[in-house]
């Protein structure tokens, strides 16, 4: 759901770097290294409190014909044409502790969320060899990993993405406009208040399906050295039209997120991918 929008820290940082399609020389079939970054985000969508997350993790980029693990996610590419790309992707969002969020104090923590599902990407225009306008349509099931596995709903996140990159991917910038819609279950996960957790300042609330937020995003990366790349992202979320704006847990009209980081490539294969990285 790329949703707390976090796809907190790591996922949000990687998502900001999806490169444009361009007729470049083939890239290595795989690359491995270390990723480190820091992101500042709302504790959950619509929260008053903010969280600072820092991660240092190994990473693997694999550019297979079907199986893919790259900056736009991990999954299986099922269709790849000049205008259409259909794959199955995965994402991860980190937990939030209710004791750190006054509006949720006394309620269950928000656990780690694993998201997966199909994504259709439609190329709308390619103004130049190094730029692309695309419509992305991901639909994802959301599974919480906290004391077991529990399905917590589903999200749909249509977005327009304009991506621009330099020669041989020396730099990359993308701008996006989109929305996050969720079914009743995922909205209730974030914004519902059962009678057992109701207080004088936090009345019971039954969440409904619908719009969760609209979003503007800007991200980019720059190759500092053959093995080093810096990246950053900035994101603005607006909740004024959210279906559950009346929830006592939705405390803000808008929220911003930002992050910076570095990637170091330890090793890359001699074998080349069949086409340019997308």
C-alpha positions, 0 to 999 in steps of 0.5 A: 500500500506504499501506504503509511506511506511510509512505505516507510524508510527503505521502501519509500526511498527505493520507490522514489528512484524508479528509472525511466525507460530509455535505450541505454546499454544493457545493465548488469543482470544483478548487483549487490551492496548496502543501502542506508537512509533516513526518513522523517514521516508521519507516525501513520497517515494523518497522525500529528506525531512524526517518526524518524527512521534510519536503516542500513540494509543489504540490497539486491537488484536482479533484472531477470526477464520475469523475476525482478528485484529493483528500485521499484520493488520485488516481484514477477513481471508477467507482461512487458510490451512497449506500452504495457508492463504488468507485474506482481510486486511486494512492499514493506512498511515498518510498525508504529507503537501506540504509546508514542502517539497520544491519539492512539495511546492504549490501543493496539500497536500498528504492526509491520505490514507486508503488501503484495499484488498486481501492478499495471503500468501504462506508458502514456508518452515518451517526450524524449529518449530519456523521459517518460509519462506513465500511469501506474495502477497497483492493487495490493493486499495488506498483511500484518505481521504481528504475533502471526499473520493477519489480513488487514485489507487492500489498497488501490493506488493509481498515480501519474509519474513523469520520470527523467534520467541522464545518460547511462542513468547518471542521475534521475528525477521523477514527479508523481501525482496520485491517490490511495484508496482503501477498503473498509478493513484497511481504513478501520485498521488505521482510523477505526476505534472500537468501543473497548478503546473509546475514551472521552477524547477518543469516541468510538468510530467505525471506518468506511471504505474510500479515499485515504489520501491524495499525494504529490511526490518528488524524488531523485538520485545521482551517481557519485561514483561507479559504486556510490549513488545518493538519493532523496525524496519529498512527499506531500499527502493531503487528507482533506477529502478522506472518507474517514476525515471524521475519525478521532485518529485522523488528526491532520489535514496534510502531512509531509515526508522526506528522506535521504540516503546512499547506496553502495554497490559491492559487486555486480555480475559480468552477465548483462540483463536482456534490456535496459533497466526499467 
